[in-house]
Structure formats: structure tokens, C-alpha cells
């Protein structure tokens, strides 16, 4: 278990990115939002580990809601599959039911890649919709990992 040692980013590779869910709901006659319209953004991330295949899956969840019109929402879930060489060195398997990624650099790398890539994908996916100019805010990976 390599909790404190430096994680080499070269050991990490993105194998796949897929949409699990993508939905924009607009039960109104409104087709565009004012630039001043406040949008609530709620994002979270969860992860899972496959020791036998040296893979980590992250799921990124993002919900958008127009603050003053709850009928206008967007929901996205993206799945990322990462390969990690020497994965065994960065996880805690002492509890067989809950495998933990204990290396903070690896966790921060996963969160950073997942969030920044999702920002771009969601931005391009919402172009031409009611959420046309919405860009997810820049956030700390520590905030994302707290959720």
C-alpha cells in the first residue's frame, strides 16, 4: 500500500468514457435563458476498483437546475474507465467489502481528469439547448472528492 509515495501519472491511462445518462428537461415554453439567470450546479463523483484487471471506474454525476424555474433541468452521468499500472500499491484491501484508494495523488488525478473532461463534454452536449452557455465552474478536486 503506497499511501504517501508520489504517484506517477504515467501509470494512469483512460480506457473508455461513456454516457450513462444525459437528459435535458424543459417543460416550459422558454427556449433561451438570460445570461443573468442563476443555475444551480450539483456535481459528485464515485469510484469503484477492479483489482484483477487493474481498473478504476469513476462515475461523474452532474445536475443543473434553473434556480427560479425548477422545470428546467439537466442531468448527466458519465462513466470513465481507467487502467492503473501497479494498482495494488495504491489501494487498501484490508476490508474485502470496501476497497479504498489510499494514495491521494492518484485520487486527485482521477478526480481532476474526470471533472475537467466532463466540463468539456457537458459544455459541448448542451450547445444549442436551453443550457447553451453553461460552463461548469472551476472547482477544487478536494471539493469534488468530499461529495
C-alpha positions in Angstrom: 0.0 0.0 0.0 1.6 3.2 -1.3 -0.2 5.9 0.7 2.3 8.7 0.8 4.6 8.0 -2.1 4.4 10.1 -5.2 2.1 8.7 -7.8 3.5 8.7 -11.3 0.8 10.0 -13.7 2.3 7.9 -16.5 0.8 4.8 -14.7 -2.7 6.1 -15.5 -4.5 5.6 -18.8 -8.1 6.4 -19.8 -9.6 3.3 -21.5 -13.1 4.5 -22.0 -15.6 7.3 -21.5 -19.4 6.7 -21.8 -22.6 8.5 -21.1 -24.7 6.5 -18.6 -27.4 9.2 -18.6 -27.9 12.5 -20.4 -31.2 14.3 -20.1 -32.4 17.9 -20.5 -35.9 18.7 -19.3 -37.7 21.8 -20.2 -41.4 21.7 -19.5 -41.8 25.4 -20.4 -42.2 27.5 -23.5 -38.8 29.1 -22.7 -36.2 28.4 -25.3 -33.3 30.5 -24.1 -32.0 31.7 -20.7 -30.9 35.2 -19.9 -27.2 35.3 -19.2 -28.1 36.6 -15.7 -30.2 33.5 -14.9 -28.8 31.7 -11.9 -28.2 28.0 -12.4 -27.7 25.6 -9.5 -24.9 23.1 -10.3 -24.6 19.9 -8.2 -21.7 17.5 -9.1 -20.4 14.4 -7.4 -18.1 11.6 -8.2 -17.9 8.0 -7.0 -15.4 5.3 -7.8 -15.0 1.5 -8.0 -12.0 -0.7 -8.2 -11.3 -4.0 -10.1 -8.1 -5.4 -8.7 -7.9 -8.3 -11.1 -8.0 -6.1 -14.1 -6.1 -3.1 -12.6 -9.0 -0.8 -13.5 -10.8 2.0 -11.7 -14.2 3.2 -12.8 -15.3 6.7 -11.9 -18.9 7.9 -12.2 -19.4 11.6 -12.6 -22.9 12.9 -11.8 -24.0 16.4 -12.7 -27.4 18.1 -12.1 -28.2 21.5 -13.4 -31.3 23.4 -12.4 -32.5 26.9 -13.2 -32.9 28.4 -9.8 -36.2 30.3 -10.4 -37.8 27.7 -12.7 -37.4 24.1 -11.3 -39.0 22.7 -14.5 -35.8 23.4 -16.4 -33.1 20.8 -15.5 -30.3 18.8 -17.0 -28.9 15.5 -15.6 -25.7 13.9 -16.8 -23.8 10.8 -15.6 -20.6 9.9 -17.3 -18.5 6.7 -16.7 -14.8 6.7 -17.0 -12.7 3.5 -17.1 -9.0 4.0 -16.1 -6.2 1.4 -16.2 -3.6 1.8 -13.4 -0.3 0.0 -13.5 0.7 -1.3 -10.1 -2.8 -0.6 -8.8 -2.3 -2.9 -5.9 0.3 -0.5 -4.4 -2.3 2.3 -4.2 -5.3 0.6 -2.6 -6.2 -0.8 0.8 -7.7 -4.3 0.7 -7.8 -4.9 4.4 -11.6 -4.8 4.3 -12.7 -7.1 1.5 -16.1 -5.3 1.2 -14.7 -1.8 0.9 -11.6 -1.4 -1.2 -10.1 2.1 -0.7 -7.8 4.1 -2.9 -5.4 5.4 -0.4 -3.0 7.4 -2.5 -4.2 11.0 -2.5 -2.2 11.9 -5.7 -4.0 9.0 -7.6 -7.4 10.1 -6.2 -6.7 13.7 -7.1 -5.6 12.7 -10.6 -8.7 10.7 -11.2 -11.0 13.5 -9.9 -9.2 16.1 -11.9 -9.3 14.2 -15.2 -12.9 13.2 -14.6 -14.1 16.7 -13.8 -12.2 18.6 -16.4 -13.2 16.2 -19.2 -16.8 16.2 -18.0 -16.8 20.0 -18.1 -15.9 20.0 -21.8 -18.3 17.1 -22.7 -21.2 18.7 -20.9 -20.5 22.1 -22.4 -20.5 20.7 -26.0 -23.5 18.5 -25.3 -25.6 21.5 -24.1 -24.7 23.7 -27.1 -27.9 24.6 -28.9 -30.1 23.8 -25.9 -31.7 25.9 -23.2 -28.4 25.5 -21.3 -26.4 26.8 -24.3 -23.9 28.9 -22.5 -23.5 27.0 -19.3 -19.9 26.1 -18.3 -19.4 24.1 -15.1 -17.5 26.2 -12.7 -13.8 25.5 -11.9 -13.7 23.7 -8.6 -11.1 22.1 -6.3 -10.8 18.3 -6.6 -10.9 18.3 -2.8 -14.5 19.6 -3.0 -15.4 17.0 -5.6 -14.0 14.2 -3.5 -15.9 15.4 -0.4 -19.2 14.8 -2.1 
